[in-house]
Amino acid sequence: MNFVLTQDFLDQFIQAIEKKEEAWIVQATQDLFPADISSILDELDTEACKYVINLLDKDVSADIISDLDPDIRTNFLKEFEPQQIAALLHHTDSDDAADILSELPLKTREEIIAFVDEEDRKNILDLLHYEEDSAGGLMAKELIKANINWNVVQCIEEIRRQAENVEKIHSVYVVDDQNRLLGRVSLKRLILSRAETKVADIYEPDVVAVNSYDSAENIVELMKKYDLEAVPVVNVQGELLGRITIDDVVDVMSEQAELERQAMSGISENVEEDDSVWKLTRARLPWLIIGMTGGLLGARFMGLFEQDLILIPALAFFIPLITATGGNVGIQSATLVVQTLAEKSALQESLASRLLKSLLVALFSGIVIAGVVFGFNMLYTQNIKLAAVVSIALFAVVMIASLSGTLTPIILSKMGINPAVASGPFITTANDLIGLAVYFSVARLLYGV
């Protein structure tokens, strides 16, 4: 059932906390998912959250803490003793535990690790030395593996033993005596095979794996391409190190989408609404200044055509139309290119092919827009010369803006710069200036000014 947090329920929950009604709190949360409980805790202060967390089952508490925003989690964990945090980490996957510890100060991290049991400590320390955005930083050490020399009975017994630490079993990975990954075997195949059958006779040698140094971006593309729920991670010797599951990849995809959206909006840092005023200002101000500079340049640029506006005042009415159309067309073109680059499909088309397609789209769009504007002007102004100026200028602006919107992200990508930034104020400002230049140039040409 989908849980909806109402104000009445929240008031009851807060009242129960104030009265220390532990039985009611446990009863109210026992049928909820950890994500639902997190939505309740988001409305409480730190002390109340800690009180509730301590009442819940350790597995549930660990899931809630793993799902918390890193900034909130860091502050929240300050309320717990190192031994309490270590107890919670025992109930989290090793990759989540490593992520949580990496956010904490070094002294606190070492104090917590001292209370972690030996097996968990080894797994966590193995993961901490990997880069956060690499396969090693994303993988969990918990997995199910079987030796190629075992029979089905041995394999199933080992699965039962290992499964105590593995929440979801996607595959049983097959390794040799040196722990080198050889392939995988499905649970269905194991169940249907005879007890004495060797794993070597039923495993699938073709398995998609990633190296521990592979980037998160490449892993996302790989799992999307082959529709994988989990992918094993190996080192340069081919030894099985861990696995990356689909939930970790979804987190990476969400983070990438958030960064792309912020970049295209002209926000230069990864920020959220509840961040500090200084951090939010620092992230937004650079592109706002660029946009303001473009506006000042545009105003100065229009000053060059002051005499034209005095002679033909009607030209001023269509300046917003010219600049808005150029900006919109440029952003549309850039957005499609950025999306294509992100999906790596740009490699399948040559630059000439992409430019030709962009120009054809711009050609048809420009003809339609110019035709509509020409008809509007003739209907309301009956001034054929003004209608021609605006329509021709609009057509030219659509073509130029489409070309710049297509080329700019590609050029930035070649230079190693995030192409998403090209879709923000930069393209809008550039197309405003180009649009004004084209507009007044056409006006001078047709009016003979």
N, C-alpha and C positions, 0 to 999 in steps of 0.2 A: 504494500500500500504506500502511495506517495504521501509523505509527511509534509504538512503545511504548518509552519509555526505561527500561531495566532497570539494576539496580545493577552487574551484571557489565560491561555496555557502558560505563557511566559510569566505572567503575574503570579500564577499558582506555583510555578517552579521557583521563582525568587522567594516567595513566602515560605516554601518548604525548606529552602536553604537557610533562611533566617531562623526558622524554628528547629533546624537540625532534624528534619523528618527523613531520616535515611531510607527507611523502608519505602516511603512514597516515591522518593527520587529514583531508587533502584527499579521499582515497579514501572514508573513512567518511562524509563529509558531502555528497559530490557528488550523491547520489540523494535527498537529504532536502529537504523544503520548508523555506523560511526559518523558519516557525513551529516546525518540529521542531528545527532548530538552536537556536532561541531557548530551547526547553525544556532543552537541554543546557547552554547558557550560564548559565541561571538557577541552576545548581548549582555554578558556578565563581566564583572570586574575580575582581576587576576586572582584575588583571594577566593572568590566564589568558584571560579573555574578549578582551582586546585582542590577545593573541597569535593567537588563533583568527581573529578578525575580519580581521586583516592578511593571513592566508593565503587567505581566501575571495575569490571573484570579487566585484568592486565592486558589481555589481547585487544580489547576494545579501546582502552586508554592509549595503547601504543599506536593503534590505527589513527586515532584522533590527533595525536601529536605529530604523526608523520604527515598528516594532511594540512596542518596549520601553515599559514604563510610564514616564510623564514624569519622575517622581522618580528612578527608576533611571537613565534615560537622561541626565539632567542630570549626575549624579555620574560616570557612565561616560565621558561626553564630556570631562570634565576631564583624562582621561589622554591625550587626543589634541591635537596641535598644530592651530592654526586652518587651516593649509593642508591637513592630512589630513581635517578635517571638511568643508572646502569640496569636496574631491574626492569624498567620499561623497554630499554634497548634490547633486552633478551627476547622480547616478544615481537620485535620488528625484523624485517628482512635486513640482511647485512648491508645492502646498498643504501637503504633508508637510514640505517644506523650511522653509516659513514657520512652521509650527507648532513645529518643532524650534528654530529660531532665536529665536522669541518666548519660549521657556522659559529662554534663556540671559541672563546679565548683558549690559547694553548694550555695555560695552567689548569683551567676547568676541564679541558679535554683529557689531560693526563690523569687528573683526579678521578674522573669517571671511568676511564679505561682500567684503572687499578682495581675497580670493583666488578668488572666484566669477567665472566668465566672464560677459561682458557680457549675453548673452541671459538666462541664469539669474538674474543680479542684478536685471535689470529686472522679471522676473516675480515674484521674491520680494519686492522692495520694493513692488510694486503691491499685493501681498496683505497685507503687514504692517500697513497702515494701516486695514484693516477690523476690525470687532469679531469676536471669536472665534466667537460664536454667531450670526453673520449669514451670508447666502448668500455674500457676498464673502469671509468668513473660511473658508468650507468649500470654495469652488471651487478647481479647478486651472486653470492657464492653458493647459495642453496640450489641444488639441482639433484636429479636422479641419474646415476650412471651405472653401467654394468660392464664387466670385463668380457671381452669377446670369447674367452675360453669357457665361460660358465654355461650351464644348461638352463632351461626355463625355470626349474624349481629354485635353483640358486638365485636366479635373477629376481624372481618374485619375492623371495625372502629378503633380498637386499632392498628391494623397492619398499617393502613394508617398514624396514628399519630406517631408511633414509627419508621416507615420506613424513616422518614426525616433524621434520624441520621445513618441509616444503608445502606451501599452502595450495598451489595449483601445479598439477603434473601435466605439462604439455607434451613432453617427449622423454624417452629413456635414451640417453646418449651412450654409445658404445665406445669403449677405450681399450687400448692394449695394456700390457704390463707396465709401460712407461707413462701411462696416463695420456697418451696421444689420442686425439679424437679420430675415430675411424668412420663413424656413421651414427645412425639412430635406429631404434626399433619401436614400433607402435604398440600401445597397450593391447589393442585388438589382436595383433599378431601374436603377442605373448600368451594371451588368454586362450586363443584357439589352437596353439601349438601343443604337441605332446610334451610331457614333463621332462623326458630325456633329450629333447631336441636342443642342440647347441645354438647359442646366440649367433655364432658365426654363420649359421645356415639360414637365419631369418632376418638379419639386420639389413638395413638399406645403406649402402656405402656413400650414396650421393646425399650430402647434407650441406646446407648453406651455413657458413660460419663467418665470423668477423674477427679481425685481429684486435688485440687490446688497445692498440694505438689509433684505430680508425675513428674518424670524427663522428659526432652525434648526427650531423646532417646526412652523412653517407649511410648511416645505419637506418635512419628514417626512410630514405629512398629505397634501400634494400628491402626492408620489411613491407613497404607499400608495394613494391614491384612483385614480390613473391607471395604476398598475402600471408605473412608469417605471424603466428601468435607468440613465438619465442625464437631466439637465435642464440646459438652457443658462441662463446668467446674463447679464443685460443691465443697463445703467445707465439713468438716467432719459431719456436720448436714444434708447434702444433699441439702443445699440451692443453688440455681442457681446463680453463680457469673458472668459468662461471657461465651465466646466461642472462640475456636481456629479454624482458617480457614486454608484452604489448602495452601494459599500463605505464611503463617507463617511457616508452616511445610516444604515447599520447601526451604525456607531460612535456616532452621535448617539443612536439608539434605545437602544443598550445603556447609554449613560451616563444617559439619562433614566430608564430602568428601575431602574438602580442607585440613583439619587438618590431615586426614589419609594419604593423598598424601604427605604432607610435612613430616610427621613422617616416612613414608617408604623411603623418600629420605634422611633421616638423618638430618632434620631441626627440632630443638627442640622447636621452638616458632611459633606462628601464625604471619607470616610476609608477606608483599607484596613488589613488586619490588620498589615502591616509598617510602619505609620506609628509615630511616636514615642508614648511613653506619655502625654505631656502632650496631644498632639493627640487621641488616642483618648479620653482622659478628658474633655477639653473638649467633644468632640462628644456624648458620652453622658450627661454629668452633668446638664445642664439638665432633660431629661425625667425622669431618675431622681429628681431633687429634686421635680419636680411630682408624680410617682407617690408618693413618700414623703409629701409634704404631703397628698395625697389619702388615703393610708392613715391618717395621724394624724387628719385630719378625720373619717374613717370611725370610728376608735376613739372619738374624742370624741363623735361622733354617736350611737354605740351606748350611750354613757354616759347619754344622755338617756332611754334605755329600760331602764335597769338594773333598775328595779322590775318591769318586765314580765318580764324574764328570770328574776328571783327567783321570781315567782309561777308562771311557765310555763317551766321550764328546757328543755323539749323544743324551744322555738323556736330555741335556739342551734344545734342540730344542722343546721338548714337554711339558716343564714346564708351559708356558702360556696356553696351551690347557687344562692341568689338572686343574689349578686354575680357569680358566674362566668357565669351565664346572661345577665344584663344586659350584661356586658362583651362576651361572644361575639356576641350579636345586634347590638350597636352597631357592632362592628368589621366584621361581615359586611356590614351595610347601608352603612357608610361606604366600604368597599372597592369595592363595586359602583358607588357614585356617583362615587368618584374615578376609576375606570376609565372610566366614561362621559364624565366631564368631560375626561379626557385625550384621548379619541377624538373630542371635539367633538360627539358625538351627543346630548348633553344639550340642545342647541339645538332638536332636533326634537320635544321633548316639553315641555309646559308644566309649571310647578311643581305645579299642582293634579293633573295626570295622574300625575306621579311620586310624589306623596304618596299618592294613592289606591292606586296599585299597591303601594307599600311597606306601607301599612296592611292591604291584603288579604292580602299574603304573611305579615305579622306575625299577622294574625287566625287564619289556618289553622295556622301554626306554634304560636301560643300555645295554641290549643285542643288540639292533639296533645300538647304538652309538659305542659300542665296535667292532661290526662286520664291520662297515664302516671304522673305524680307522685301524683295522687289515688289511682290504683289501687295503687301501691306502698305508700302510707301505710295504706290500708285493709287491705292484705294483712299488713303487719308490725306495725302499731300498733293497728289497729281503733279509732282515735280520729278520728271523722268531723269533729270541729271543727278539729283540728290539720290534717287532710288538706285541709279546705276553705280554711283560712288560707293554707297553702303554695301550693295550686293557684291560688287567686284572685290571690295576690300575684305568682306566676310569670307568669300570663297578663297582668296589668297591666304588669309589668316588661318583658316581650317587646314589648308594644305601644309603650310609652314609649321603650325603647331603640332600636327600629326607627325611630321618628319622629325621635329626636335624631340617630341615625346617618345618616339621610337629609338632614336639614336642615343640620347643621353644616358639611359640606364645601361645600354650595351657598352658604351664607352667607359662608364664608371666601373662596370663589372670587370672589364678588361684591365682597368687600373688597380683592381683589388679593393675598390670602395663599395660599400653597401649600396646597391642600385636603388633601394627603396627611398633613400633620401632625395633622389632626383624627382620624385613624384610630389613633393611638398611645395613649399613656397618658392623654391628655386625655379621650377618650370613655370609656375604661375607668374612670377615677376618677370622672367625673361620673355614670356609670350605677351605680357602686357606692353612692354616696350616695343617689341617687334610689331605687335598689332597696331599700336599708335603710329609707328613709322609708315607702315603699309597704308593705313587709312588716310593719313594726310598726304602721302605721296600720290595716291590715286585721286584724291580731291584736287590737288594742284594740277595734275595732268588733265583731268576732265574739265575743270573750271578755267584752266589756263591762267592760274594765279601766278 
